[in-house]
Amino acid sequence: MQVLKFGGTSVASAKNITLVKDIIVQKQEAGSLIAVVSALGGITTQLVNASLKASNGDEGYLKLLNQVEQKHIKTVQELISVKAQSKTLGKVKILLNDLEDICRGVFLIQELTAKTSDKILSFGEKLSSTIITDFLNDCGINTSLAKPQEFIITDNNYGRANVDFGVTVPKISAYFSEQLPVYICPGFIASSKDNQWTTLGRGGSDYTAAILASALDAAELEIWTDVSGMMTADPRLVRSAYAINEISYEEAMELSHFGAKVIYPPTIQPALEKSIPIRIKNTFSKEDAGTLISANASANGHLIKGLSSIQNIALLNVSGSGMVGIPNFSHRLFRALSNAKVNVVLITQASSEHTICVGIDTSDISKAITAIESEFAFELSARKINPVEVEKELAIIALVGANMKEQVGVSGNMFSVLGQNGVNIKAIAQGSSERNISVVVHEKEVKKALNSLHESFFLSDKRVINVFMIGVGNVGSALIEQLRKQKSYLSTHHHIDLRVVALANSRKMYFQERGMDLKEWKNKLEHESEPMTTESFLQKMAELNLRNSIFIDNTANADIASVYNGVLKESISVVTPNKIACTNSYEEYLNLKKTALKYKAKFLFETNVGAGLPVINTLNDLIKSGDEIIKIQAVLSGSLNFIFNNFNENTRFADIVRQAQEEGYTEPDPRIDLSGVDVKRKILILIRESGLNMEIDDIPSRAFIPDECMNAPTIEEFFNKLEEHEATFQKMIADAKKAGKKIKYVATFNKGKAETGVQLIESSHPLYNLEGKDNIVLFTTKRYPEQPLVVKGAGAGAEVTASGIFADIMRIANAN
């Protein structure tokens, strides 16, 4: 005898039931079969709601019952031929009238017992099985309607009755001894020994099928649902989840207990006892292999078989010195919870015996606290234990795999992945079987946690990096284009899926959670965006709560730099060419570093100095390896170097400055570059990265532009003033030429002091031959005391700055 089970989605509509019929016809070729069916999709929930409304004296139950009636009548009319409809509609009407009578009684007395609730809920399966049986017969398939109340016998634990297998198994054998071609059996329902309707718990149709398969020694139990097997994770939360090919009974039981909805937990036990394989199949894609649950599957496949989660969890923490060394304390606690019918989902206890923490459903908080306070009234009054602490809005995430016990470091990897993504673990539980590691996290972290773990354990060849970018001007646009061109290469050769999730300028912002098409970003930002504020951008970024997130600030905006600390606290890494954050007070600079360390995020700003040159990384490597900085000499302004390299006695200083502005080597207002403030910021960052405490006001700067020019009211006036002072600049050139030297704007740190300003550089010095817009940094250290370590290259321009930001992104992507 074959046993198949079809869930609510498989019989949710006439169209779906037709697919079920096709499967039954195909399977019938192999012999007799029993098809266990659930209520039509959504009906059981409607019956629950109708019964509750009736018990509250709310006549709205009639509207719900009418919806139930209309759905079933419509299904009959769509499935069954006109000539056969009246007979089926008559059966359906009788059942619906009985249902309405029972609900009317509940409404009148405004009382809903568990016994009555079971009777009401049983109508969902009665109705669906009646319709499906008549439909199959109308299609010429010889089908009988089985009556589970005659062969599945339970106790009177209404709502989730316990099966008496000693009575049930022989009754099943006798009932199906004739082996007719097709039986349709309503799932979920049974009867007590005194002939009262009972139910096997929500999801009990799976259990009905397993009971039948076990009693009839079926070769295999097939459970047909709306997914192609048990998934590595909930596909609604983890889009990259996929079907597991094979899994052991124990692994499937762990996953189903911890929220995997594909199979009802008690289903597995009857099949396990008889070693009957269970195959999960997809009604809507019947050619898919599905998942095979069997005894010998544990040694196959991935180390980890799946991830599961339960939400609406609360933690109750019982603590106190009066617990230590006291026999039966745990027994009393769990007895009290059991008597109050509170299901304990997770338990963890400190080895000191000072605390016991239990996870329960949020709906059970009140009765759990009442039960504990009643049981330990004396200890509470004597202050031997503390009042029960409650933490809500939590969820349990379970990592399941029978092979975990064969591998060292699974727990460590799990905790590391969660920590790197800022997911705080509230409690931990791991059974001695080592098939399950469970952690309690905040509900809002579930999606990020599941995706991070799934990526680590199932998609380790592909690491998703989510980028949020403010600033799409010259540097930002260049970076976006570089990311677009490299996306395919990174995916193929480095197994990194780089996704730009958000882009913003000063007016608009555009978000796309799955990553945007970088060919269309300008159009999207212009036409499909929303108004930009820094607060709303950060709020949306935090709400998305994506794993492996990087915030990129391509601006020079102080307000945006001020939010870095809050971003890092969300465990989101920060990459920026914006020098403001690192050159505010030394205390603020250190705080950013500490925050990044505390929240497992990265704070990278390589492009603060030297654009794309590896200046800061080189310095960091020296310091980490134990070297000590003695002196730094550097030309750190590509724009000033460009100006002085192109200025001579045959040109005008104002013309060269204007050329630098037009070619993008200076800020729109060149005075920012010419003031030397930018260079002061850069040398300050290098000094701080060397491990020294210094403020920007500690660095004197020798001005070379007359105050009259710098104080001009407009940029155009500034250029006019430069022209008026051309003689000053020509004298600088003449003096340099006479001395056989070149003019460079140099930043120097030596013996604890720093300064910036124009210097005349002799021909033997490394700074002398610095061309174009290049930067150069000379590190004199204890290891390089005579011949300094030199970092030299292009130090300005959108492309090289963007490449430096890109390099920081890749450092984060490859960090773990």
N, C-alpha and C positions, 0 to 999 in steps of 0.2 A: 504493500500500500504506500503510495506517495502522499506526502503531506506538504502543502503549500500554504503560505499565509500572505494575504494581501492587506496592506495597511490603508489608513484613511485617505491618503492622497491617491492611492491606486484605485479607489472606488469613489472618488470625490465627485465625479460627473458621469453622464451617460457615455461621453467620449472615452473616458478612462476605463470604465467598466467594459467597453468593447475591446480594449486592449487586453484586459484580464481574460475575457472570453477567448481571445486568440491564443494566449499562453496556455489556458486550460485545454483547448483543442489540441495543441501541439504536444502537451505533456500526456494527454490521455492515450496517445499512441503507445506509450510504455506500460500501460495498465491502469488499474483503478486509482483514484486519487481523492483526497479530501482537501478542499480549499477552504481555509479558515478566513473569514472576512471581518473587517472592522466596520464600524458605523461609517456612513458617508462622511467625507471630510468636513470637519467643523461641527458636526451634529452633537457629539458628546458635550462639547463646550456649551452649546446652546441649551442643552438639557440641564446642565449644571446651573447655568444662569437663570433659566426659567424656574427651576425648583427653589432657588434662593429667593427670587422675587416673590414667588408664591408664599414662601414661609414668612416673608416680611409683610404680607398683606398688600403687595404691590400687584395691581391688575396688569401691569406690563408683561407678566408671564404669558398672557394670552397672545400678545403680539409675537413673542418668541415662538410659541407653539404653532402659530399660524405660519411663520417662516419655515419651521420644520416641516409642516404639512405641505406647503407649496413646493419645497425642494424635492420631496419624495414623489409627489404627484407629477411634477415636471419630469423627473427621471424616468418614471414609468412610461409616460407619454412619449419620451424620446427613444426609449429602448425597445419597448414591446409593441408588436404589430397591433393594429386597431382592433382586430377581431378577438385578440387575447387580452386586451387591456382591462376590460371590465372585471374579469375575475381577479386580477392582481390588485386593481384599485379597490375592490371590495375588501380584500385581506388587509391592505394598507389602512383603509378607513377604520376597520375594526380595531386595529392596533392603536391608531391615533386617538380614537374615541376613548379607549382604555387609558391611554396616557393622559388625556385631558381630565378624565374623571379623577385619577389619582392626584394630579396637580390641583384640581379643584378642592379636594379634601385637605391638602396641605394648606391651601389658601384660607380655607374656612377656619381651621383650628390654629393656623399660623405656627405650625410645628413641623420640622423636618427631621425625622430620625434617620440614622444610618441605614436602617432596614428599608425605609421608604425610598431613600436616595438610591439605593441599589436597584430597587424595582424600577424607578424612573429611568435611570441610566441604561438599563438593559434594553430599552426600546430602540436605541440606536442600532444595535446589532441585529435585533429581531427584524426591524424594517429593512435594513440593507440586505440581509440574507434572504428574506422573502422575495424581494425584487430580483436579486441576482439569480436565484433558483428558477423563478418563472421565466426570466429572460433566456437562460440557457435552454430550458425546455422548449421555449418558443423558437429557438434556433435549431431545434432537432437534436439537442444533446440530452441524453437520458440522465437526469439530475434529480437527486433527492435532497431534501432539507433535513439536516441532522438537528437533533434537539439536545444540546449539551446539558440541560438540566436533568436529563435522564441518565447521564453517564459520568459527569464530573461532579463529585460529591465533596462538599467542604464543611468546615465548621461554621459557626454563626458570627465570625468576625467580619461584620458587614463593612464594605469599603475596600477591604483587602483580605478576602477569605483565604484560609489555609486548606489546601487540598488534602483529602484523606486518600492517599494512594492505594492503601490496602483494599479499599472499596472501589475506587475509581478504575484501576487498571483492569480487573476482570470485567467490569461493566463495559468498558471501551471495547475489549476483545469480543465480548458477546454482541455488542451493538453493531460492530462493523464486520461481523463474521461472514455476512452475505456478499460483501465486496461488490456493491453496485458500481457502475462505471464512474459516476461523479457524485460526490457529496459536497454540499455547501454547508459549512458549519459556522454559526455565529460565534465569534470569539468573545473573550472578556467575561461571559456570563456562565453561571453554574447554579447549583442549588444546594441547600443544606440538607442534613439528614432528616429534618422535619419538613422538607419540601418547600422551603422559602427561597425566593430568588436571592442569589449572592453574586458578587463580582470579584474578579481577581486583581483589581487595582488598575489604575490608568496605564495603558500599555499592555493590558492583560491578554490581548488577542495573540501576541507572540507566545505568551505562556500557554495558552490553550493549544496552539499548534505544537509546542514542544512536548506537552503532556501526551497528546495523541501520537506523535512520532515515537516517543519512548515506549508507550504502551503497546504500539503495533510493530515495534522493531523496524521502523522505516530505515531504508538505506541512507537517506539524507533528508534533512529538513530545509526547505527553501523559504526564505522570507523575502517577499517582494515589496520594495519601497520606492522612494523617489530619488534615490542616489545609488550610484554603482558600487555599493559596498560600504564597509566601515571606512571612514576617512582618517587620514593622519591627524586631522584637526577639524574643527567646525568650519565648513566652507563659507559660512556667513561672516565669520570673523577673520579667517585666513584664506585668502583667495587662491593661494598656491597649494592648498591642501589637495591630496589625491587619494584614490582608493588603495587600501592595503590588500595585497594579493592573498596572503595567508596570515593567520593569527591563531594563537592557542586559545583554548577555552578560558584559561586563567587571565590572559591578557584582555580578551574580549569582556570578561566579567569586570575587570578593573575599569576599563574604559566606559562600560555602560553604567557602572555605579557612579562614576564621576562625570556624568552628564552627556555621554554620547547617546543621542536619541534614536539611533538606528535600531537598536534592539533593547527590549525590556529586560532588566537585570535577571529576574528569576528564570527567564527563558532557558538560560544556558545549563542550569543544574540538571534537569531531566535528560537532556541530550548528553551531557558529560558523563552521567552515570552509565549510559549505554554506549558511550563512544560513538554517538551518531553525529556525523559532520553537519554543520549548519552553513548554508550558503546564502549570503545576502545578495539579492539581485535587484536590478532596476527595471521596473515595469515599463518605463518610457524609453529604455535602451536595452532591450532584452538580450542583444548579442554581446553586451559587455560581460566579462568574466565574473565580476563581482568579487566578494571576499569569502574565502573558505575558512571557517572556524573549525579546528580539529585538534586532536590530542598531540599530533606530532609536528605542529607548525612552529613551535617556539624556537627551534634552532635555525629557522630560515629567515632570510631577509635582514632588515635593519636591526641594529642594536636596540633602538627605540622603535616601538611599533606605533605609538600614537600619543597625542596630547588631548586632554579633555579638561573641561572646566564646569564648575557649578557656581552660579551667581546667587545673590540674595542670602549670603552667609553672614552670620554674626559670630564673634568670638566671645566666650564667657571665660573670664580668668578668675579662678578661686585661689587665693593666696593667704599665707599667714604662718606664723611660727608654730601655731598649734597643730599644724598638719604634719610636722616633721616627726617621723618615727612612730606615728599613730596607726596601729593596725585597723584595717577595714574602712579607712577614710575614703579611699577610691570606691570601694564597694558601696558605701552609703550614698556617695554622690551619684553614681550611675544607677543605683536602684531608685533613687528619688526621681531622676530624669526619666527612667523607664516607666515608673508608675504614672508619671504625668504624660506619657506617650510622646516624649520628646526624642526624636531621632538624632543621635550624635553622629555627625559625619566625619569628624576628625578629632583626634586626641593627641595631646603632647604634654609631657610632664618633665619638669626639671629633675635632674638626678639628686638634687638637694632635698626633694620632696616638699619644697617650699611653695610651689605653684603647680596647679593643674589647669590646662587650657583646653577647652572643647569648642569645636565648631558645630553650629546648629543652623537650621533655617531661620531666617529673620522673623518669620511669622510665629515662631515658638518662643520668642524671647520672654514674654510676660509669664507664661506658665512655667518656663524653665527657672526663672528667678524666684517665682513663688515657691516652687518645689524645693529649691536649694535653701531658701530662707527658712522654710518650714522644717526641713530635715536638720539644719544646723543652727537652729534658733539659739540654743544654749551657747555654742561656740561663738556666735556673732555677738551675743549680749556680753559675753566674757572677754570679747576682743581677742579671742584665740585665732580667729580668722577675720580677714578684712571683708568689707562689703563687696559683693560681686561686681567686677568691672566688665562693662559691655562695650564692644567696639563693633559698629555696624558698617554697612555699605562695603562689604568685603566679598571676595570670591576665592574659590579654591582652584588651583591649576595642578593637574596631575600629569606626570611624565610616566608613561607605562611601557614596559618591555621586559620580557622574561630573561633576556640576555644581559641585562644590566649587571647582574651579579658576576658575570664573566669579565667585566671591564672595569678597570680602575679609573676614577676621575669623572664619572658621570655626574655625580652631585656637584662636584666642583665646577664643571663646565656649565651646568644649569645655573648655579648661583652667580657665576662670573658673567654669563650672558645677561641675566636680569640686572645685575649691578651696573654693567656698562651702559644699560639703557635706562638707568634711574628708577628701576622698579623695586620698591621697598618691600622686603619680605616680612610679614607680620608673625608667621608661625611656620614650622616645618614638621612634617611627619614622614617617616619611611619605615615600612614594615620589614620584618626580619627576612621575609621572602625575597626582598630586593626587587620586586616586580613593579613597585610604584614609589615614586617620590612626589609628595604633595606639598605645595606651599600655599600660604594664604597671602593674597595681595589685595590692594584696594580695587574696587570694581572698575574704576576709570582706567586702570592699568592693564586690564585683561587683554584687550586687543593687541596692545603693544607687546605684552609679555608672550602671548601665544605666537605672534608673528616672529618675534626675535628667536624664541626657542625652536620654532618650526624651521626657520632659516638655518639655524645652527646645526640641528640634528638631522634634517631631511634634505636641505638644499645647500649643503656646505660648499658646493661648487659655485654658488651664486650669492653674492652679498649685496643687498639692496641698500643704497645710500640715498636719503631724502634731503634735498637741498631747498632752503628757503632764502630768497635773495632780495635784499633791498638795495636799489641803485642800479639802473640799467642804462647809464650814460655811456661814455667812451669805454671805460674799463669794464663795466657790466655787460655791455653789448659784445665786447671782444671775448669775454669769458663765456657767455652763452654760446657763441659761435664755436669756441674751442670745445666746449662740452658736447655740442651737437656732432661735431666732426669725429670726436673720439669715442662716442657712446658705443658704437658697434665694436670697435677695437677693444675697449675695456671689457665688454661683455664676453667676447670670444677669447681673449688672451689673458685677462686678469680676473674673469668671473665676477665682475662688479656690474651691477645694474644701477646706473646713476640716473636718478630721477629728479628733475627740477619740479618741485611741487608748488612753489609760489614765487611770483615776481611782483615787484612794486617799484613805482617811482614816487615822487612827492605828491602826486594827485590820485593815482589809481593803484589797485592791487588785484591780482588774479591768482586764484588757487585751483589746482587740479590734483586731487589726492593721489591718483595713480601715476602722476607724472605727465607733463605736457609735451606736445609736439613742438620741438624747438624751431621748426621751420615757420610755425604760425604764431610765435609768441607775441610779436608786435601787434598783430591783428587782434589776438585774444585780449591783450592788455588794454587795447584801445576800445574795443567794442563789447567785451563780455566781462568786464571788470566791475569792481565796486569801489566806492570812495576809500581812499587810503588815509588811515591814521596809524601811527605807530602802535597805539594801544590795541586797536582792532586787529592789526596784523599779528601781534604777539598773542592775543587771545585766541585767534583762529589756529595759529600754529600749535599752541598748547592743547587746544581741544582735539585737534587731529591726533596728537600724541603718538606720532609715528616713530618707529625704531630707527636707530642710526641716523638721527637728524643733524643737519649742519645749518646754522644761521650764518649768512654771508652779508656783511655790511660793506658795500662798495662806495659809501658816501664819505664826506668829511664833516658829518653833522654831529655836533656835540650831544644833542638830545638822543640820537640813536645810540651813540657810544655809551650813554648813561644807562641803557637797559641791559647791557651785557651780563651783569651780575644775575639779574632775574632770569635771563635765558639760560645761563649755565646751571642755575638751580633746578631747571626742568630737565637736566641731563642732556641738553642740546649743545653740541659743540659750536664754537664761534670762530670764524675765519674772517679777517678784515685787513684792508690796507689803511684803515682809519687810525691815525696815530694818537688821537685825542685820549682814548681810554688809558693807554700805556704811559701817557705823559702828564696825566693829572697827578694828584699828590701820590707820594710813594706808598702811603697807606692804602689808597684805592687800588693802585697797581698790585700790591701784594694780596689784597682781598680778592681780586679777580683770579689770581693764581691759586689761592687757597680754595675758592669756591669751585673752580674747575676740578681740582684734585678731589675735593670732598664728594662731588656729585658725578664723578667718573666721566667728565666731559673734557674736551680739548679746547684750549684757547690758543690759537695760532695766528701769528701776525708777521710772518716772514716778510711780507711786502711793505711793512712799515719802514724798512731800511733797505735800499738798493733794489726796489721793485722785485724782479724775478731772481735776483742774485741770492745764493744761499749764505747770506751774511750771518743772520741770527742762528741758523742751524749749525754753522761752522763754529760760532762762538759757544753755543751750548755744548757741542761735542768736546771742545777744549776744556770747559769748566767741569763737565761730568767726568772726564777722564783724569781730573786732578790737576790740570794745568792752572796757572794763575796769570791774569792779565796785568802787564806792567805799563803798557802804553798802547794807545790807539791813535792812528793818524788816518784821516779819511776825507775823500771828496764825496760828499753824500747827496749833492744836488745835481741831477742830470741836466736840469734846466740851466743852472749857473755855469756848469762846465761847458755846455753847448754855447752859451753866450760868450764866455771868455775865450773859448777855442776859435770862435768865428769873428771876434772883435779885433780889429787892428787899425793901424794908422790910416788905412784907405777906406774904412767904413765908419758909419756913425753908430754910436752905442744904442741910441733910441731905435734905429732900424733893426739892429740885431735882436733887441728885446722884442720888438714887434714880430719879427720872423719866428722867434721861439714861441711866442704866444699863438701865432697862426698855425704852427705845426704841432701844437698840442703839448709842447714840452713844459709850459708853465701853466699855472692856474689861469682862469679867465681874467683875473686881476693879477698881473705879474708882480705887483708889490709884495704879494704873499711870499713868493720865491725870493725876491731881491732883499727882503727884510732879514732873511737868514733864520726866521723862526722855525721853518720846516727842518733846517739842518740841526738846530738846537734840539728839536724833538727827537731826531734820529740818533744823535750822539747820546742823548739822555737814555734812550731805550737800550743802546748797547752797554752803557755804564750799568744800568740796572740789571740787565741780563748777565753782566759780569758778577753780580752779587753785591753791588754797592748801593748804598742809600744816597740818592741825590735828587734834588728838586730842580725844575727848569730855571728857576730864578738864581740858582747857584752857578749858572753857566753864562759868563759875560759874552757879548757879541759885539764885534767892532763893525760898526756901520760904514758902508762905503757909498751909499746913495744919499745925497743931500736931503735934509729934512723937508725942504721946500717941495721936493719932488714927491716924497712919501706922503706928505700931508695934502696933496692936491685933491680938490673936491670930487673929481671924476677921473676915470681911466684916461680919457682923451687929454684932459688937462695934465695928467701925470706925464704922458708922452711929450707934450709941449714943454714941460719943465725939464725933462731929460735933454731935449734938444738945446735948451738954453744953457745947460751945464755941460755941454759937450767938451768944453776945454778941460774940465776936471777929469773926465774919463780919458781924454787923449793924453793927459799928463801921466796917468797911471800906465798907459801903454808905453809911453816914451821912457819912463823910469825903468820899467821891466826890461825893455829892449836894451837899454844902455847897460843894465847889470847882467845881461845875458840870461835872463830868467823869464819865467812865464807866470801869469797871474792865475791863481787858483783860489777858490773859496774852500777853506779847509776847516774841518772840525778836529780838535785835538783833545785827548785825555792823557794826562801824564802825572804820576805821583799824586793821585787823588784829586787833581784839579782839571777842569775842562774849559775850553773856550772855542769860539767860532769866529771866523773873519777872513778877509782877503790876505793871502800870503804870496810873496814872490818865491817861486820854487826854482832851485838851481837845476842844471841839466843832468846831474848825476842822481837826482832823487827819483824814486819810482813814480811820484806824482807828475813828473815833468811831461812825460809823453802820453798822458791820458787824453784820448781823442774824443771828438764828438760829444755825445751826451752820456758817456760812460761814467760809472762810479768806480771807486777803488777804496778798499779798506785794508790797512796794514795793522796786523795784530803782533805786537811785540810781547812775548810771554816768557815765562821761566824756561820753557822748552825751545822757544825761538827767540833767544836774547839778542843775537847779532843780525841774523837775516830774518826779518819779520815774515809771518805768514800772510800771503796776499790773496784777497778775493777781488776780482776785477771783472767788469762787463757792463752791458747796457743797464743803466739805472733809471731810465724814464721811458714813458710811452705806454699806451693802453695795452698793447699786445704783450709786452714783457711783464707788466704788472698783473695782467689776467693770468699769464702762465704761472706766475708765483702763487697766486690764489689757488689755481688748479693744483699745483704741487702740494699745497697745504691740505686741500681736499683729499688728495690721494694718500697723504700721510695718515689722515684719520681713517680712511677706508682700509688701509693695510695695517692699522695699529693692532688689530685683534685677530 
